């Protein structure tokens, strides 16, 4: 049995993730924004997006 290999990077507040040398995914905590064949393509996409900051949930703001 093999162990999954995780590659993870951060750029502009976005996570760039690849599992078992599969496609690179550009994600936020709750959304996957895109999937790319190479790390360079994913980095270019993340660089073209505006900076991301997670916002507190509505429940946390109302308390």
Protein Blocks (a to p, Z undefined) as FASTA:
>chain_A
ZZdddddddeehiacddeehiacddddfkbcfbdcfbfklmmmmmmmpccddddddfklm
mZZ
